[in-house]
Amino acid sequence: MLGLALGLSLGLGVPIALVIGLIIGYTLSRKYFKKQLKENPPITEAQIRMMYQQMGRKPTEKQVKQIMANFKKNTK
């Protein structure tokens, strides 16, 4: 009887532990990824200015700030 109870608890405990581990791992990695994106955005103000120059336009500071704000808003 004890063997059956032990086997049943292990049989249910392992999959439950795996699911909980997956949920915790996903949550932590998502937080870390968002933190990295916030600290190191995929594009800088200098790159935005360079893109405008390549298109033959001179960006205003307001345009650059708007684009950066959009990137920050989208990474939340």
PDB file of N, H, CA, C and O in Angstrom:
ATOM      1  N   MET A   1       0.816  -1.190   0.000  1.00  0.00           N
ATOM      2  CA  MET A   1       0.000   0.000   0.000  1.00  0.00           C
ATOM      3  C   MET A   1       0.863   1.259   0.000  1.00  0.00           C
ATOM      4  O   MET A   1       0.551   2.236  -0.681  1.00  0.00           O
ATOM      5  N   LEU A   2       1.955   1.225   0.774  1.00  0.00           N
ATOM      6  H   LEU A   2       2.208   0.432   1.327  1.00  0.00           H
ATOM      7  CA  LEU A   2       2.853   2.377   0.842  1.00  0.00           C
ATOM      8  C   LEU A   2       3.526   2.608  -0.507  1.00  0.00           C
ATOM      9  O   LEU A   2       3.716   3.748  -0.930  1.00  0.00           O
ATOM     10  N   GLY A   3       3.884   1.513  -1.177  1.00  0.00           N
ATOM     11  H   GLY A   3       3.729   0.587  -0.833  1.00  0.00           H
ATOM     12  CA  GLY A   3       4.524   1.626  -2.489  1.00  0.00           C
ATOM     13  C   GLY A   3       3.604   2.276  -3.510  1.00  0.00           C
ATOM     14  O   GLY A   3       4.053   3.074  -4.332  1.00  0.00           O
ATOM     15  N   LEU A   4       2.334   1.943  -3.464  1.00  0.00           N
ATOM     16  H   LEU A   4       1.970   1.294  -2.796  1.00  0.00           H
ATOM     17  CA  LEU A   4       1.358   2.535  -4.378  1.00  0.00           C
ATOM     18  C   LEU A   4       1.207   4.025  -4.124  1.00  0.00           C
ATOM     19  O   LEU A   4       1.152   4.815  -5.067  1.00  0.00           O
ATOM     20  N   ALA A   5       1.139   4.413  -2.866  1.00  0.00           N
ATOM     21  H   ALA A   5       1.184   3.772  -2.100  1.00  0.00           H
ATOM     22  CA  ALA A   5       0.996   5.830  -2.521  1.00  0.00           C
ATOM     23  C   ALA A   5       2.239   6.603  -2.934  1.00  0.00           C
ATOM     24  O   ALA A   5       2.141   7.720  -3.442  1.00  0.00           O
ATOM     25  N   LEU A   6       3.413   6.009  -2.714  1.00  0.00           N
ATOM     26  H   LEU A   6       3.494   5.102  -2.301  1.00  0.00           H
ATOM     27  CA  LEU A   6       4.662   6.668  -3.090  1.00  0.00           C
ATOM     28  C   LEU A   6       4.758   6.798  -4.609  1.00  0.00           C
ATOM     29  O   LEU A   6       5.140   7.849  -5.126  1.00  0.00           O
ATOM     30  N   GLY A   7       4.416   5.745  -5.306  1.00  0.00           N
ATOM     31  H   GLY A   7       4.106   4.892  -4.887  1.00  0.00           H
ATOM     32  CA  GLY A   7       4.456   5.777  -6.769  1.00  0.00           C
ATOM     33  C   GLY A   7       3.482   6.789  -7.344  1.00  0.00           C
ATOM     34  O   GLY A   7       3.804   7.499  -8.297  1.00  0.00           O
ATOM     35  N   LEU A   8       2.307   6.854  -6.773  1.00  0.00           N
ATOM     36  H   LEU A   8       2.046   6.277  -6.000  1.00  0.00           H
ATOM     37  CA  LEU A   8       1.297   7.800  -7.236  1.00  0.00           C
ATOM     38  C   LEU A   8       1.736   9.234  -6.985  1.00  0.00           C
ATOM     39  O   LEU A   8       1.563  10.101  -7.842  1.00  0.00           O
ATOM     40  N   SER A   9       2.306   9.484  -5.803  1.00  0.00           N
ATOM     41  H   SER A   9       2.446   8.780  -5.107  1.00  0.00           H
ATOM     42  CA  SER A   9       2.738  10.853  -5.497  1.00  0.00           C
ATOM     43  C   SER A   9       3.910  11.262  -6.380  1.00  0.00           C
ATOM     44  O   SER A   9       3.978  12.413  -6.810  1.00  0.00           O
ATOM     45  N   LEU A  10       4.825  10.354  -6.657  1.00  0.00           N
ATOM     46  H   LEU A  10       4.770   9.419  -6.307  1.00  0.00           H
ATOM     47  CA  LEU A  10       5.936  10.679  -7.564  1.00  0.00           C
ATOM     48  C   LEU A  10       5.434  10.834  -8.993  1.00  0.00           C
ATOM     49  O   LEU A  10       5.900  11.701  -9.733  1.00  0.00           O
ATOM     50  N   GLY A  11       4.498  10.004  -9.369  1.00  0.00           N
ATOM     51  H   GLY A  11       4.120   9.300  -8.769  1.00  0.00           H
ATOM     52  CA  GLY A  11       3.951  10.068 -10.726  1.00  0.00           C
ATOM     53  C   GLY A  11       3.247  11.379 -11.002  1.00  0.00           C
ATOM     54  O   GLY A  11       3.276  11.868 -12.131  1.00  0.00           O
ATOM     55  N   LEU A  12       2.624  11.950 -10.009  1.00  0.00           N
ATOM     56  H   LEU A  12       2.600  11.553  -9.091  1.00  0.00           H
ATOM     57  CA  LEU A  12       1.961  13.242 -10.177  1.00  0.00           C
ATOM     58  C   LEU A  12       2.893  14.401  -9.848  1.00  0.00           C
ATOM     59  O   LEU A  12       2.770  15.482 -10.424  1.00  0.00           O
ATOM     60  N   GLY A  13       3.818  14.180  -8.930  1.00  0.00           N
ATOM     61  H   GLY A  13       3.918  13.302  -8.462  1.00  0.00           H
ATOM     62  CA  GLY A  13       4.698  15.254  -8.477  1.00  0.00           C
ATOM     63  C   GLY A  13       5.674  15.720  -9.537  1.00  0.00           C
ATOM     64  O   GLY A  13       5.927  16.918  -9.667  1.00  0.00           O
ATOM     65  N   VAL A  14       6.225  14.788 -10.295  1.00  0.00           N
ATOM     66  H   VAL A  14       6.020  13.815 -10.190  1.00  0.00           H
ATOM     67  CA  VAL A  14       7.224  15.148 -11.308  1.00  0.00           C
ATOM     68  C   VAL A  14       6.618  16.021 -12.409  1.00  0.00           C
ATOM     69  O   VAL A  14       7.186  17.071 -12.710  1.00  0.00           O
ATOM     70  N   PRO A  15       5.498  15.642 -13.021  1.00  0.00           N
ATOM     71  CA  PRO A  15       4.933  16.530 -14.058  1.00  0.00           C
ATOM     72  C   PRO A  15       4.502  17.889 -13.512  1.00  0.00           C
ATOM     73  O   PRO A  15       4.648  18.906 -14.189  1.00  0.00           O
ATOM     74  N   ILE A  16       3.977  17.908 -12.302  1.00  0.00           N
ATOM     75  H   ILE A  16       3.859  17.081 -11.751  1.00  0.00           H
ATOM     76  CA  ILE A  16       3.568  19.185 -11.705  1.00  0.00           C
ATOM     77  C   ILE A  16       4.790  20.065 -11.473  1.00  0.00           C
ATOM     78  O   ILE A  16       4.747  21.267 -11.732  1.00  0.00           O
ATOM     79  N   ALA A  17       5.878  19.473 -10.986  1.00  0.00           N
ATOM     80  H   ALA A  17       5.912  18.496 -10.776  1.00  0.00           H
ATOM     81  CA  ALA A  17       7.112  20.235 -10.764  1.00  0.00           C
ATOM     82  C   ALA A  17       7.662  20.766 -12.088  1.00  0.00           C
ATOM     83  O   ALA A  17       8.164  21.889 -12.142  1.00  0.00           O
ATOM     84  N   LEU A  18       7.571  19.974 -13.148  1.00  0.00           N
ATOM     85  H   LEU A  18       7.163  19.062 -13.103  1.00  0.00           H
ATOM     86  CA  LEU A  18       8.040  20.430 -14.462  1.00  0.00           C
ATOM     87  C   LEU A  18       7.221  21.614 -14.966  1.00  0.00           C
ATOM     88  O   LEU A  18       7.779  22.581 -15.483  1.00  0.00           O
ATOM     89  N   VAL A  19       5.927  21.542 -14.822  1.00  0.00           N
ATOM     90  H   VAL A  19       5.473  20.756 -14.402  1.00  0.00           H
ATOM     91  CA  VAL A  19       5.061  22.636 -15.266  1.00  0.00           C
ATOM     92  C   VAL A  19       5.348  23.901 -14.465  1.00  0.00           C
ATOM     93  O   VAL A  19       5.442  24.988 -15.035  1.00  0.00           O
ATOM     94  N   ILE A  20       5.486  23.770 -13.161  1.00  0.00           N
ATOM     95  H   ILE A  20       5.409  22.887 -12.698  1.00  0.00           H
ATOM     96  CA  ILE A  20       5.792  24.933 -12.321  1.00  0.00           C
ATOM     97  C   ILE A  20       7.153  25.513 -12.703  1.00  0.00           C
ATOM     98  O   ILE A  20       7.310  26.732 -12.775  1.00  0.00           O
ATOM     99  N   GLY A  21       8.132  24.648 -12.948  1.00  0.00           N
ATOM    100  H   GLY A  21       8.004  23.658 -12.890  1.00  0.00           H
ATOM    101  CA  GLY A  21       9.456  25.105 -13.364  1.00  0.00           C
ATOM    102  C   GLY A  21       9.419  25.840 -14.690  1.00  0.00           C
ATOM    103  O   GLY A  21      10.106  26.846 -14.864  1.00  0.00           O
ATOM    104  N   LEU A  22       8.621  25.345 -15.628  1.00  0.00           N
ATOM    105  H   LEU A  22       8.062  24.528 -15.487  1.00  0.00           H
ATOM    106  CA  LEU A  22       8.486  26.016 -16.923  1.00  0.00           C
ATOM    107  C   LEU A  22       7.862  27.400 -16.765  1.00  0.00           C
ATOM    108  O   LEU A  22       8.307  28.361 -17.393  1.00  0.00           O
ATOM    109  N   ILE A  23       6.850  27.498 -15.941  1.00  0.00           N
ATOM    110  H   ILE A  23       6.489  26.718 -15.431  1.00  0.00           H
ATOM    111  CA  ILE A  23       6.183  28.789 -15.728  1.00  0.00           C
ATOM    112  C   ILE A  23       7.140  29.782 -15.079  1.00  0.00           C
ATOM    113  O   ILE A  23       7.224  30.933 -15.507  1.00  0.00           O
ATOM    114  N   ILE A  24       7.857  29.346 -14.058  1.00  0.00           N
ATOM    115  H   ILE A  24       7.789  28.411 -13.711  1.00  0.00           H
ATOM    116  CA  ILE A  24       8.811  30.234 -13.386  1.00  0.00           C
ATOM    117  C   ILE A  24       9.933  30.632 -14.341  1.00  0.00           C
ATOM    118  O   ILE A  24      10.314  31.802 -14.390  1.00  0.00           O
ATOM    119  N   GLY A  25      10.463  29.681 -15.094  1.00  0.00           N
ATOM    120  H   GLY A  25      10.153  28.731 -15.053  1.00  0.00           H
ATOM    121  CA  GLY A  25      11.533  29.973 -16.049  1.00  0.00           C
ATOM    122  C   GLY A  25      11.097  30.950 -17.120  1.00  0.00           C
ATOM    123  O   GLY A  25      11.841  31.867 -17.467  1.00  0.00           O
ATOM    124  N   TYR A  26       9.900  30.765 -17.645  1.00  0.00           N
ATOM    125  H   TYR A  26       9.295  30.021 -17.362  1.00  0.00           H
ATOM    126  CA  TYR A  26       9.378  31.674 -18.669  1.00  0.00           C
ATOM    127  C   TYR A  26       9.228  33.087 -18.115  1.00  0.00           C
ATOM    128  O   TYR A  26       9.608  34.061 -18.765  1.00  0.00           O
ATOM    129  N   THR A  27       8.671  33.190 -16.907  1.00  0.00           N
ATOM    130  H   THR A  27       8.363  32.399 -16.379  1.00  0.00           H
ATOM    131  CA  THR A  27       8.449  34.502 -16.298  1.00  0.00           C
ATOM    132  C   THR A  27       9.767  35.226 -16.050  1.00  0.00           C
ATOM    133  O   THR A  27       9.897  36.408 -16.367  1.00  0.00           O
ATOM    134  N   LEU A  28      10.735  34.526 -15.489  1.00  0.00           N
ATOM    135  H   LEU A  28      10.629  33.565 -15.232  1.00  0.00           H
ATOM    136  CA  LEU A  28      12.025  35.153 -15.197  1.00  0.00           C
ATOM    137  C   LEU A  28      12.759  35.561 -16.473  1.00  0.00           C
ATOM    138  O   LEU A  28      13.338  36.646 -16.536  1.00  0.00           O
ATOM    139  N   SER A  29      12.738  34.699 -17.487  1.00  0.00           N
ATOM    140  H   SER A  29      12.268  33.817 -17.435  1.00  0.00           H
ATOM    141  CA  SER A  29      13.440  35.039 -18.727  1.00  0.00           C
ATOM    142  C   SER A  29      12.758  36.203 -19.442  1.00  0.00           C
ATOM    143  O   SER A  29      13.433  37.018 -20.071  1.00  0.00           O
ATOM    144  N   ARG A  30      11.450  36.292 -19.358  1.00  0.00           N
ATOM    145  H   ARG A  30      10.901  35.630 -18.847  1.00  0.00           H
ATOM    146  CA  ARG A  30      10.730  37.404 -19.982  1.00  0.00           C
ATOM    147  C   ARG A  30      11.074  38.725 -19.294  1.00  0.00           C
ATOM    148  O   ARG A  30      11.293  39.735 -19.962  1.00  0.00           O
ATOM    149  N   LYS A  31      11.121  38.717 -17.955  1.00  0.00           N
ATOM    150  H   LYS A  31      10.942  37.896 -17.413  1.00  0.00           H
ATOM    151  CA  LYS A  31      11.499  39.922 -17.208  1.00  0.00           C
ATOM    152  C   LYS A  31      12.913  40.360 -17.568  1.00  0.00           C
ATOM    153  O   LYS A  31      13.167  41.545 -17.783  1.00  0.00           O
ATOM    154  N   TYR A  32      13.833  39.395 -17.633  1.00  0.00           N
ATOM    155  H   TYR A  32      13.626  38.432 -17.458  1.00  0.00           H
ATOM    156  CA  TYR A  32      15.227  39.701 -17.953  1.00  0.00           C
ATOM    157  C   TYR A  32      15.337  40.279 -19.360  1.00  0.00           C
ATOM    158  O   TYR A  32      16.071  41.243 -19.577  1.00  0.00           O
ATOM    159  N   PHE A  33      14.614  39.698 -20.317  1.00  0.00           N
ATOM    160  H   PHE A  33      14.017  38.915 -20.140  1.00  0.00           H
ATOM    161  CA  PHE A  33      14.654  40.163 -21.699  1.00  0.00           C
ATOM    162  C   PHE A  33      14.123  41.591 -21.810  1.00  0.00           C
ATOM    163  O   PHE A  33      14.720  42.421 -22.496  1.00  0.00           O
ATOM    164  N   LYS A  34      13.015  41.879 -21.146  1.00  0.00           N
ATOM    165  H   LYS A  34      12.530  41.205 -20.589  1.00  0.00           H
ATOM    166  CA  LYS A  34      12.455  43.239 -21.185  1.00  0.00           C
ATOM    167  C   LYS A  34      13.401  44.239 -20.536  1.00  0.00           C
ATOM    168  O   LYS A  34      13.539  45.364 -21.016  1.00  0.00           O
ATOM    169  N   LYS A  35      14.054  43.839 -19.450  1.00  0.00           N
ATOM    170  H   LYS A  35      13.942  42.925 -19.060  1.00  0.00           H
ATOM    171  CA  LYS A  35      15.018  44.714 -18.780  1.00  0.00           C
ATOM    172  C   LYS A  35      16.182  45.028 -19.721  1.00  0.00           C
ATOM    173  O   LYS A  35      16.631  46.171 -19.796  1.00  0.00           O
ATOM    174  N   GLN A  36      16.663  44.021 -20.430  1.00  0.00           N
ATOM    175  H   GLN A  36      16.298  43.092 -20.368  1.00  0.00           H
ATOM    176  CA  GLN A  36      17.767  44.229 -21.364  1.00  0.00           C
ATOM    177  C   GLN A  36      17.349  45.143 -22.509  1.00  0.00           C
ATOM    178  O   GLN A  36      18.130  45.996 -22.929  1.00  0.00           O
ATOM    179  N   LEU A  37      16.138  44.981 -23.020  1.00  0.00           N
ATOM    180  H   LEU A  37      15.504  44.288 -22.679  1.00  0.00           H
ATOM    181  CA  LEU A  37      15.662  45.853 -24.092  1.00  0.00           C
ATOM    182  C   LEU A  37      15.543  47.295 -23.628  1.00  0.00           C
ATOM    183  O   LEU A  37      15.835  48.222 -24.383  1.00  0.00           O
ATOM    184  N   LYS A  38      15.116  47.483 -22.386  1.00  0.00           N
ATOM    185  H   LYS A  38      14.879  46.730 -21.773  1.00  0.00           H
ATOM    186  CA  LYS A  38      14.977  48.836 -21.860  1.00  0.00           C
ATOM    187  C   LYS A  38      16.344  49.488 -21.684  1.00  0.00           C
ATOM    188  O   LYS A  38      16.517  50.662 -22.009  1.00  0.00           O
ATOM    189  N   GLU A  39      17.318  48.735 -21.170  1.00  0.00           N
ATOM    190  H   GLU A  39      17.178  47.780 -20.906  1.00  0.00           H
ATOM    191  CA  GLU A  39      18.654  49.278 -20.945  1.00  0.00           C
ATOM    192  C   GLU A  39      19.437  49.437 -22.244  1.00  0.00           C
ATOM    193  O   GLU A  39      20.224  50.374 -22.384  1.00  0.00           O
ATOM    194  N   ASN A  40      19.229  48.538 -23.186  1.00  0.00           N
ATOM    195  H   ASN A  40      18.590  47.777 -23.073  1.00  0.00           H
ATOM    196  CA  ASN A  40      19.952  48.556 -24.458  1.00  0.00           C
ATOM    197  C   ASN A  40      18.955  48.478 -25.607  1.00  0.00           C
ATOM    198  O   ASN A  40      18.736  47.402 -26.164  1.00  0.00           O
ATOM    199  N   PRO A  41      18.349  49.607 -25.969  1.00  0.00           N
ATOM    200  CA  PRO A  41      17.344  49.557 -27.034  1.00  0.00           C
ATOM    201  C   PRO A  41      17.970  49.106 -28.350  1.00  0.00           C
ATOM    202  O   PRO A  41      19.163  49.308 -28.576  1.00  0.00           O
ATOM    203  N   PRO A  42      17.169  48.497 -29.213  1.00  0.00           N
ATOM    204  CA  PRO A  42      17.701  47.981 -30.470  1.00  0.00           C
ATOM    205  C   PRO A  42      18.120  49.089 -31.433  1.00  0.00           C
ATOM    206  O   PRO A  42      18.775  48.817 -32.439  1.00  0.00           O
ATOM    207  N   ILE A  43      17.753  50.323 -31.138  1.00  0.00           N
ATOM    208  H   ILE A  43      17.221  50.544 -30.321  1.00  0.00           H
ATOM    209  CA  ILE A  43      18.120  51.432 -32.012  1.00  0.00           C
ATOM    210  C   ILE A  43      18.432  52.641 -31.128  1.00  0.00           C
ATOM    211  O   ILE A  43      17.812  52.837 -30.082  1.00  0.00           O
ATOM    212  N   THR A  44      19.391  53.437 -31.558  1.00  0.00           N
ATOM    213  H   THR A  44      19.895  53.278 -32.407  1.00  0.00           H
ATOM    214  CA  THR A  44      19.779  54.619 -30.790  1.00  0.00           C
ATOM    215  C   THR A  44      19.350  55.877 -31.530  1.00  0.00           C
ATOM    216  O   THR A  44      18.954  55.826 -32.695  1.00  0.00           O
ATOM    217  N   GLU A  45      19.434  57.001 -30.838  1.00  0.00           N
ATOM    218  H   GLU A  45      19.755  57.042 -29.892  1.00  0.00           H
ATOM    219  CA  GLU A  45      19.077  58.278 -31.467  1.00  0.00           C
ATOM    220  C   GLU A  45      19.999  58.571 -32.645  1.00  0.00           C
ATOM    221  O   GLU A  45      19.563  59.116 -33.659  1.00  0.00           O
ATOM    222  N   ALA A  46      21.259  58.212 -32.511  1.00  0.00           N
ATOM    223  H   ALA A  46      21.613  57.769 -31.687  1.00  0.00           H
ATOM    224  CA  ALA A  46      22.211  58.439 -33.609  1.00  0.00           C
ATOM    225  C   ALA A  46      21.812  57.634 -34.846  1.00  0.00           C
ATOM    226  O   ALA A  46      21.940  58.120 -35.970  1.00  0.00           O
ATOM    227  N   GLN A  47      21.334  56.417 -34.645  1.00  0.00           N
ATOM    228  H   GLN A  47      21.230  56.022 -33.732  1.00  0.00           H
ATOM    229  CA  GLN A  47      20.907  55.590 -35.774  1.00  0.00           C
ATOM    230  C   GLN A  47      19.665  56.177 -36.440  1.00  0.00           C
ATOM    231  O   GLN A  47      19.527  56.117 -37.662  1.00  0.00           O
ATOM    232  N   ILE A  48      18.770  56.737 -35.648  1.00  0.00           N
ATOM    233  H   ILE A  48      18.881  56.785 -34.656  1.00  0.00           H
ATOM    234  CA  ILE A  48      17.570  57.367 -36.212  1.00  0.00           C
ATOM    235  C   ILE A  48      17.972  58.567 -37.060  1.00  0.00           C
ATOM    236  O   ILE A  48      17.472  58.747 -38.170  1.00  0.00           O
ATOM    237  N   ARG A  49      18.875  59.384 -36.532  1.00  0.00           N
ATOM    238  H   ARG A  49      19.280  59.238 -35.629  1.00  0.00           H
ATOM    239  CA  ARG A  49      19.348  60.547 -37.297  1.00  0.00           C
ATOM    240  C   ARG A  49      20.010  60.107 -38.599  1.00  0.00           C
ATOM    241  O   ARG A  49      19.819  60.738 -39.639  1.00  0.00           O
ATOM    242  N   MET A  50      20.788  59.024 -38.543  1.00  0.00           N
ATOM    243  H   MET A  50      20.942  58.511 -37.699  1.00  0.00           H
ATOM    244  CA  MET A  50      21.468  58.514 -39.736  1.00  0.00           C
ATOM    245  C   MET A  50      20.445  58.044 -40.772  1.00  0.00           C
ATOM    246  O   MET A  50      20.634  58.270 -41.968  1.00  0.00           O
ATOM    247  N   MET A  51      19.374  57.400 -40.333  1.00  0.00           N
ATOM    248  H   MET A  51      19.220  57.217 -39.362  1.00  0.00           H
ATOM    249  CA  MET A  51      18.341  56.949 -41.275  1.00  0.00           C
ATOM    250  C   MET A  51      17.692  58.140 -41.973  1.00  0.00           C
ATOM    251  O   MET A  51      17.468  58.112 -43.183  1.00  0.00           O
ATOM    252  N   TYR A  52      17.393  59.181 -41.206  1.00  0.00           N
ATOM    253  H   TYR A  52      17.575  59.204 -40.223  1.00  0.00           H
ATOM    254  CA  TYR A  52      16.810  60.385 -41.805  1.00  0.00           C
ATOM    255  C   TYR A  52      17.775  60.999 -42.816  1.00  0.00           C
ATOM    256  O   TYR A  52      17.356  61.418 -43.895  1.00  0.00           O
ATOM    257  N   GLN A  53      19.061  61.056 -42.478  1.00  0.00           N
ATOM    258  H   GLN A  53      19.402  60.715 -41.602  1.00  0.00           H
ATOM    259  CA  GLN A  53      20.044  61.629 -43.397  1.00  0.00           C
ATOM    260  C   GLN A  53      20.141  60.806 -44.672  1.00  0.00           C
ATOM    261  O   GLN A  53      20.292  61.367 -45.756  1.00  0.00           O
ATOM    262  N   GLN A  54      20.057  59.494 -44.562  1.00  0.00           N
ATOM    263  H   GLN A  54      19.933  59.038 -43.680  1.00  0.00           H
ATOM    264  CA  GLN A  54      20.112  58.640 -45.742  1.00  0.00           C
ATOM    265  C   GLN A  54      18.896  58.852 -46.638  1.00  0.00           C
ATOM    266  O   GLN A  54      18.968  58.650 -47.850  1.00  0.00           O
ATOM    267  N   MET A  55      17.780  59.259 -46.037  1.00  0.00           N
ATOM    268  H   MET A  55      17.721  59.423 -45.053  1.00  0.00           H
ATOM    269  CA  MET A  55      16.585  59.560 -46.831  1.00  0.00           C
ATOM    270  C   MET A  55      16.624  60.988 -47.363  1.00  0.00           C
ATOM    271  O   MET A  55      15.714  61.412 -48.075  1.00  0.00           O
ATOM    272  N   GLY A  56      17.675  61.729 -47.018  1.00  0.00           N
ATOM    273  H   GLY A  56      18.413  61.384 -46.439  1.00  0.00           H
ATOM    274  CA  GLY A  56      17.807  63.094 -47.502  1.00  0.00           C
ATOM    275  C   GLY A  56      17.039  64.109 -46.684  1.00  0.00           C
ATOM    276  O   GLY A  56      16.720  65.190 -47.180  1.00  0.00           O
ATOM    277  N   ARG A  57      16.738  63.779 -45.441  1.00  0.00           N
ATOM    278  H   ARG A  57      16.997  62.901 -45.038  1.00  0.00           H
ATOM    279  CA  ARG A  57      15.994  64.693 -44.576  1.00  0.00           C
ATOM    280  C   ARG A  57      16.812  64.995 -43.333  1.00  0.00           C
ATOM    281  O   ARG A  57      17.662  64.208 -42.917  1.00  0.00           O
ATOM    282  N   LYS A  58      16.536  66.148 -42.754  1.00  0.00           N
ATOM    283  H   LYS A  58      15.845  66.787 -43.091  1.00  0.00           H
ATOM    284  CA  LYS A  58      17.178  66.498 -41.485  1.00  0.00           C
ATOM    285  C   LYS A  58      16.106  66.409 -40.401  1.00  0.00           C
ATOM    286  O   LYS A  58      15.153  67.188 -40.405  1.00  0.00           O
ATOM    287  N   PRO A  59      16.258  65.461 -39.474  1.00  0.00           N
ATOM    288  CA  PRO A  59      15.215  65.283 -38.457  1.00  0.00           C
ATOM    289  C   PRO A  59      15.286  66.365 -37.388  1.00  0.00           C
ATOM    290  O   PRO A  59      16.362  66.844 -37.030  1.00  0.00           O
ATOM    291  N   THR A  60      14.128  66.731 -36.897  1.00  0.00           N
ATOM    292  H   THR A  60      13.254  66.342 -37.188  1.00  0.00           H
ATOM    293  CA  THR A  60      14.099  67.646 -35.759  1.00  0.00           C
ATOM    294  C   THR A  60      14.281  66.812 -34.490  1.00  0.00           C
ATOM    295  O   THR A  60      14.095  65.595 -34.496  1.00  0.00           O
ATOM    296  N   GLU A  61      14.640  67.475 -33.432  1.00  0.00           N
ATOM    297  H   GLU A  61      14.791  68.463 -33.427  1.00  0.00           H
ATOM    298  CA  GLU A  61      14.819  66.777 -32.154  1.00  0.00           C
ATOM    299  C   GLU A  61      13.498  66.154 -31.701  1.00  0.00           C
ATOM    300  O   GLU A  61      13.485  65.091 -31.079  1.00  0.00           O
ATOM    301  N   LYS A  62      12.392  66.822 -32.018  1.00  0.00           N
ATOM    302  H   LYS A  62      12.403  67.685 -32.523  1.00  0.00           H
ATOM    303  CA  LYS A  62      11.070  66.310 -31.650  1.00  0.00           C
ATOM    304  C   LYS A  62      10.791  64.979 -32.354  1.00  0.00           C
ATOM    305  O   LYS A  62      10.271  64.048 -31.739  1.00  0.00           O
ATOM    306  N   GLN A  63      11.136  64.889 -33.640  1.00  0.00           N
ATOM    307  H   GLN A  63      11.559  65.645 -34.139  1.00  0.00           H
ATOM    308  CA  GLN A  63      10.912  63.649 -34.381  1.00  0.00           C
ATOM    309  C   GLN A  63      11.727  62.501 -33.786  1.00  0.00           C
ATOM    310  O   GLN A  63      11.228  61.386 -33.629  1.00  0.00           O
ATOM    311  N   VAL A  64      12.971  62.785 -33.461  1.00  0.00           N
ATOM    312  H   VAL A  64      13.377  63.690 -33.588  1.00  0.00           H
ATOM    313  CA  VAL A  64      13.836  61.753 -32.893  1.00  0.00           C
ATOM    314  C   VAL A  64      13.276  61.282 -31.552  1.00  0.00           C
ATOM    315  O   VAL A  64      13.226  60.082 -31.283  1.00  0.00           O
ATOM    316  N   LYS A  65      12.860  62.219 -30.721  1.00  0.00           N
ATOM    317  H   LYS A  65      12.901  63.194 -30.939  1.00  0.00           H
ATOM    318  CA  LYS A  65      12.310  61.869 -29.406  1.00  0.00           C
ATOM    319  C   LYS A  65      11.008  61.076 -29.542  1.00  0.00           C
ATOM    320  O   LYS A  65      10.752  60.162 -28.758  1.00  0.00           O
ATOM    321  N   GLN A  66      10.181  61.429 -30.545  1.00  0.00           N
ATOM    322  H   GLN A  66      10.390  62.172 -31.182  1.00  0.00           H
ATOM    323  CA  GLN A  66       8.928  60.698 -30.763  1.00  0.00           C
ATOM    324  C   GLN A  66       9.208  59.244 -31.141  1.00  0.00           C
ATOM    325  O   GLN A  66       8.558  58.328 -30.638  1.00  0.00           O
ATOM    326  N   ILE A  67      10.172  59.044 -32.023  1.00  0.00           N
ATOM    327  H   ILE A  67      10.700  59.788 -32.432  1.00  0.00           H
ATOM    328  CA  ILE A  67      10.498  57.682 -32.449  1.00  0.00           C
ATOM    329  C   ILE A  67      11.039  56.875 -31.269  1.00  0.00           C
ATOM    330  O   ILE A  67      10.664  55.717 -31.082  1.00  0.00           O
ATOM    331  N   MET A  68      11.919  57.483 -30.476  1.00  0.00           N
ATOM    332  H   MET A  68      12.224  58.423 -30.627  1.00  0.00           H
ATOM    333  CA  MET A  68      12.456  56.786 -29.303  1.00  0.00           C
ATOM    334  C   MET A  68      11.339  56.469 -28.301  1.00  0.00           C
ATOM    335  O   MET A  68      11.332  55.397 -27.697  1.00  0.00           O
ATOM    336  N   ALA A  69      10.406  57.394 -28.127  1.00  0.00           N
ATOM    337  H   ALA A  69      10.412  58.265 -28.618  1.00  0.00           H
ATOM    338  CA  ALA A  69       9.284  57.158 -27.212  1.00  0.00           C
ATOM    339  C   ALA A  69       8.421  56.001 -27.709  1.00  0.00           C
ATOM    340  O   ALA A  69       7.938  55.196 -26.913  1.00  0.00           O
ATOM    341  N   ASN A  70       8.227  55.921 -29.033  1.00  0.00           N
ATOM    342  H   ASN A  70       8.619  56.575 -29.680  1.00  0.00           H
ATOM    343  CA  ASN A  70       7.454  54.810 -29.599  1.00  0.00           C
ATOM    344  C   ASN A  70       8.144  53.478 -29.340  1.00  0.00           C
ATOM    345  O   ASN A  70       7.486  52.496 -28.996  1.00  0.00           O
ATOM    346  N   PHE A  71       9.465  53.434 -29.502  1.00  0.00           N
ATOM    347  H   PHE A  71      10.000  54.232 -29.781  1.00  0.00           H
ATOM    348  CA  PHE A  71      10.201  52.202 -29.234  1.00  0.00           C
ATOM    349  C   PHE A  71      10.063  51.802 -27.769  1.00  0.00           C
ATOM    350  O   PHE A  71       9.842  50.633 -27.454  1.00  0.00           O
ATOM    351  N   LYS A  72      10.196  52.778 -26.883  1.00  0.00           N
ATOM    352  H   LYS A  72      10.376  53.728 -27.139  1.00  0.00           H
ATOM    353  CA  LYS A  72      10.099  52.471 -25.453  1.00  0.00           C
ATOM    354  C   LYS A  72       8.696  52.005 -25.084  1.00  0.00           C
ATOM    355  O   LYS A  72       8.528  51.108 -24.259  1.00  0.00           O
ATOM    356  N   LYS A  73       7.684  52.627 -25.708  1.00  0.00           N
ATOM    357  H   LYS A  73       7.821  53.356 -26.378  1.00  0.00           H
ATOM    358  CA  LYS A  73       6.297  52.246 -25.425  1.00  0.00           C
ATOM    359  C   LYS A  73       6.024  50.820 -25.910  1.00  0.00           C
ATOM    360  O   LYS A  73       5.315  50.060 -25.251  1.00  0.00           O
ATOM    361  N   ASN A  74       6.587  50.466 -27.060  1.00  0.00           N
ATOM    362  H   ASN A  74       7.163  51.084 -27.596  1.00  0.00           H
ATOM    363  CA  ASN A  74       6.340  49.145 -27.625  1.00  0.00           C
ATOM    364  C   ASN A  74       7.081  48.037 -26.888  1.00  0.00           C
ATOM    365  O   ASN A  74       6.685  46.875 -26.976  1.00  0.00           O
ATOM    366  N   THR A  75       8.145  48.369 -26.165  1.00  0.00           N
ATOM    367  H   THR A  75       8.466  49.314 -26.094  1.00  0.00           H
ATOM    368  CA  THR A  75       8.880  47.334 -25.441  1.00  0.00           C
ATOM    369  C   THR A  75       8.299  47.052 -24.068  1.00  0.00           C
ATOM    370  O   THR A  75       8.759  46.134 -23.389  1.00  0.00           O
ATOM    371  N   LYS A  76       7.305  47.810 -23.640  1.00  0.00           N
ATOM    372  H   LYS A  76       6.931  48.556 -24.192  1.00  0.00           H
ATOM    373  CA  LYS A  76       6.686  47.560 -22.328  1.00  0.00           C
ATOM    374  C   LYS A  76       5.819  46.342 -22.377  1.00  0.00           C
ATOM    375  O   LYS A  76       5.215  45.973 -21.370  1.00  0.00           O
TER     376      LYS A  76
END
